Amino acid sequence: MEHPLNRHLFIADNLNLLRQLDNESVDLICIDPPFAKNQTFTGSLKPPLTDAEFQLERDTLAAWGLHSAQDAANAGIEWPDADNRARFSDMWRWENDVHEDWISRIEEDYPALAAVIDAARRAHSEGMAAYLCYMAIRIIEMRRILKATGSIYLHCDPTASPYLRSVMDATFGMDNFLSEITWQRTSSHNDSKRFGQVRDIILFYSKTSKRIWNPVYVPHDDEYVSDFYRYDDERGKYRLHEIIRTASMGPRPNLAYEYKGYTPEWGWRMVREKLEALDQEGLLVWSNSGRPYRKTYLPPGRNATNLWDDIPNLSGQSGERTGYPTQKPVALAERIILASSNPGDVVLDCFAGCAYVPVAAERNGRQWLACDISPRALTVLRRQFAKFHYAVDGNQSAEQPSLIVAANVITRSPFDLPERSDTDPEERHDIKELPERKYKIPSSLIPEREMLEYLLKLSGYTAWCCGFANRRPNGAIVETANNFHLDHIDPKSKDGSNQIWNRAPLCPAHNVRKNNRRVHLAEYRAEIADAGEMLADTTADLINLAWAQQQAVDYYALVKARTGQ
């Protein structure tokens, strides 16, 4: 069945997208997120970015009502520069990269996960803990949207892999850990005063034991083939196996019989019916001495192990090269997709800047969804599909006119995320499908998503910090909770409550800067106005906090009476 979002590229914060996907709607997740290397990676797009490509990026953003870097930040995405650089920061800070509501949800609903993050803080660094919090809140959603037969492959390196494995164990359950795959990305690496670092890690988990699995074969070693499979015929190479019992096996009366004039002293290794079937299939060979053997043909390959040393990394001259320094080869994603999905299944990559997973999915008859925070992902995806002879938005490249599949890729904005169809609370088993946590303590009578929706209605779907709203190109406000974060009016660091009367919808840009600061929302509004970042005409045009808090108190009393709690 065709997925309604097949061949969709979302330019958005992937957490916002994940939260909008239905429970159990994806068959396979393959991601190559940041590695927590504590550095900024910089490369140059190859070939260089053209004026037309840059203009397309800006035109796409303008069609979404985004005309400046501040607009993009408010929408939770990056603003594309005109230079040719491909870069991303892999440095993590609590105050810049982690939202307070993420911490609250993890601490309250996933205590084992919170313990893992705290252990990373103590054993490694604050930066590693912040990175794990960023990843954990997304991995929770990834598990929710995976089907019972689904799997997830998470690409990382030895920097973060021990901590990420603990995060995955705490989320998916250690019983669903299947393999820690080692990908040998290079044969040599010059590292001063230590062994050369030549590998990455791919963590492979399933949602349940019902996972899809298709055996993966890799080419045989040439020496093995020449030593053991020395014969060949029209069916291929084969070896000869004994079918006659030896003295050490002892006699078996039921296997002592004559066949085509030959009666072995100690009998055959199989019953007559099976021997006759092999003969009819042409699988018996009679030697010059009259002794029979069984033909065994060379299998298509040897079973792949968790050491992948046969998929080389991309060289500087590779036609696949995009310029991103951390790009992975399409062949890597193809192995994963062929092993853990079937034709027509839905594959998700929510860190899709290099587009290698969508290309691999398209090449192998899978449906796919992709998401990236940067509009440059659209440029890269167009280029990669052209290299592999596909079309994007129905437009074929003059350089690559021959199409294998006309893949009509649809690009969607951070304001155009899907609406979940499993809106019935009984069906939205976001938490109840996970193993029950022994010490789970709910933070409030009202779920955070319900809080956010109610509070936004009070303000006409505008942020309480600066007046930001999701708007259509004509300026009309879109009544959606996407791209808003739920924060505290009185900071939690000053014992501010988690209840609805102390919560406020903020825009992503200002919430990131406010997180973990001991500042009341009213004071923060004044700072925003002083910085010239107020989107409302004046702070007086923002929602009255005292009135809003009273409305929230009344709403809480209503919910409490309705539920009898």
KALIN-V190468 format. One record per pair of residues at least 12 apart in sequence whose C-alpha atoms are under 6 Angstrom apart, sorted by the first residue. I is the first residue (numbers start at 0). J is the second residue. D is the distance in Angstrom with one decimal. If there is no record, write none. Layout:
I|J|D / I|J|D
//
This chain:
5|366|5.3 / 5|367|5.3 / 5|368|6.0 / 6|367|5.4 / 6|368|5.8 / 6|408|4.9 / 7|368|5.2 / 7|408|5.7 / 7|409|4.8 / 7|410|5.9 / 8|369|4.8 / 8|370|5.5 / 8|410|4.8 / 9|370|4.5 / 9|410|5.9 / 9|411|4.8 / 10|370|5.8 / 10|371|5.2 / 10|372|5.4 / 10|412|5.4 / 10|413|6.0 / 11|76|5.7 / 11|372|4.9 / 11|413|4.6 / 12|75|5.9 / 12|372|5.3 / 13|349|5.9 / 14|137|5.9 / 19|417|5.9 / 19|418|5.8 / 19|419|5.3 / 20|419|5.7 / 21|419|5.4 / 22|143|5.6 / 22|144|4.4 / 23|144|4.3 / 23|145|4.6 / 23|146|4.0 / 24|144|5.5 / 25|144|5.9 / 25|145|4.9 / 25|146|5.8 / 25|345|5.3 / 26|145|6.0 / 26|146|5.7 / 26|149|4.6 / 26|344|5.9 / 26|345|5.2 / 27|149|5.4 / 27|150|5.2 / 27|151|5.8 / 27|346|4.8 / 28|151|4.6 / 28|346|5.8 / 28|347|4.8 / 29|151|5.9 / 29|152|4.9 / 29|348|5.4 / 30|153|5.3 / 30|348|5.4 / 30|350|6.0 / 31|154|4.8 / 32|350|5.7 / 34|155|5.7 / 35|89|5.5 / 36|89|5.8 / 37|89|5.3 / 37|90|4.2 / 38|89|5.3 / 38|90|5.7 / 39|87|5.8 / 39|88|4.2 / 39|89|5.6 / 40|86|5.3 / 40|87|5.5 / 41|85|5.7 / 41|86|4.2 / 42|84|5.7 / 42|85|4.9 / 42|322|5.5 / 42|323|5.6 / 42|324|5.9 / 43|83|5.7 / 43|84|4.5 / 43|85|5.4 / 43|322|5.0 / 44|83|5.8 / 44|85|5.9 / 44|321|5.7 / 44|322|4.2 / 45|321|5.3 / 45|322|5.1 / 47|83|5.8 / 48|83|5.4 / 63|472|5.9 / 64|472|4.7 / 72|508|5.4 / 73|506|5.8 / 73|507|5.6 / 73|508|5.1 / 74|482|5.9 / 75|507|5.7 / 76|372|5.0 / 77|373|5.0 / 85|323|5.8 / 91|126|4.9 / 91|129|6.0 / 91|130|5.7 / 92|126|5.5 / 92|129|5.9 / 93|129|5.3 / 94|514|5.6 / 95|511|5.4 / 107|439|5.9 / 107|440|5.6 / 108|439|5.5 / 111|169|6.0 / 112|169|5.4 / 116|128|5.2 / 147|206|5.7 / 147|207|5.7 / 148|209|5.1 / 148|210|4.0 / 148|211|5.6 / 149|205|6.0 / 149|206|5.8 / 149|210|5.5 / 150|204|5.7 / 150|205|4.0 / 150|206|6.0 / 151|203|5.9 / 151|204|5.4 / 152|202|5.5 / 152|203|4.7 / 153|201|5.4 / 153|202|5.0 / 154|200|5.9 / 154|201|4.3 / 155|200|5.2 / 156|199|4.5 / 156|200|5.1 / 175|204|5.5 / 175|205|5.3 / 176|204|4.6 / 177|203|5.6 / 177|204|5.4 / 178|203|5.2 / 179|201|5.9 / 179|202|4.9 / 180|200|5.7 / 180|201|4.9 / 180|305|4.5 / 181|199|5.9 / 181|200|4.9 / 181|306|4.9 / 181|307|6.0 / 182|198|5.5 / 182|199|5.2 / 182|307|4.8 / 183|197|5.8 / 183|198|4.4 / 183|308|5.0 / 184|197|5.9 / 184|198|5.5 / 184|311|5.9 / 184|312|5.0 / 185|197|5.3 / 211|339|5.3 / 212|338|5.6 / 212|339|5.0 / 213|338|4.7 / 215|302|5.9 / 215|303|5.6 / 216|300|4.8 / 216|301|5.1 / 216|302|4.6 / 216|303|5.3 / 217|300|5.1 / 217|301|5.4 / 217|303|5.7 / 218|300|4.9 / 219|300|5.5 / 219|301|5.9 / 236|296|5.8 / 236|297|5.7 / 237|295|5.3 / 237|296|4.0 / 237|297|5.5 / 238|294|5.9 / 238|295|5.4 / 239|292|5.8 / 239|293|5.5 / 239|294|5.0 / 240|292|5.6 / 240|293|5.0 / 241|292|5.4 / 242|268|5.3 / 242|292|5.9 / 243|267|4.5 / 243|268|5.4 / 244|265|5.5 / 244|266|5.6 / 244|267|5.4 / 244|268|5.5 / 250|265|5.2 / 254|266|5.2 / 254|267|5.3 / 254|270|5.8 / 282|294|5.1 / 329|355|5.0 / 329|359|5.7 / 332|356|5.6 / 333|359|5.2 / 342|364|5.2 / 342|365|5.2 / 343|365|4.6 / 343|366|5.7 / 344|365|5.3 / 344|366|5.8 / 345|366|4.6 / 345|367|5.2 / 346|367|4.6 / 347|367|5.7 / 347|368|4.9 / 347|369|5.9 / 348|369|4.9 / 349|369|5.3 / 349|370|4.4 / 350|371|5.4 / 351|369|5.8 / 351|370|5.6 / 351|371|5.4 / 352|371|5.8 / 352|376|4.8 / 354|380|5.3 / 388|402|5.0 / 389|402|5.4 / 389|404|5.7 / 389|405|5.8 / 390|405|5.1 / 390|406|5.5 / 391|406|6.0 / 391|407|5.5 / 391|408|5.2 / 392|407|4.7 / 392|408|5.2 / 393|407|5.4 / 443|498|5.7 / 458|542|5.9 / 460|478|5.8 / 462|504|5.5 / 462|505|4.8 / 462|506|5.7 / 463|504|5.9 / 463|505|5.7 / 464|505|5.6 / 464|524|5.6 / 465|533|4.8 / 465|534|5.4 / 466|534|5.2 / 466|535|4.9 / 483|504|5.9 / 483|505|5.6 / 483|506|5.1 / 484|504|5.5 / 484|505|5.3 / 485|503|5.6 / 485|504|4.7 / 486|502|5.5 / 486|503|5.3 / 487|501|5.6 / 487|502|4.5 / 487|503|5.8 / 488|501|5.2 / 488|502|5.6 / 488|519|5.8 / 488|520|5.0 / 489|519|4.9 / 490|517|5.7 / 499|551|5.9 / 500|548|4.8 / 500|551|4.9 / 500|552|5.7
//
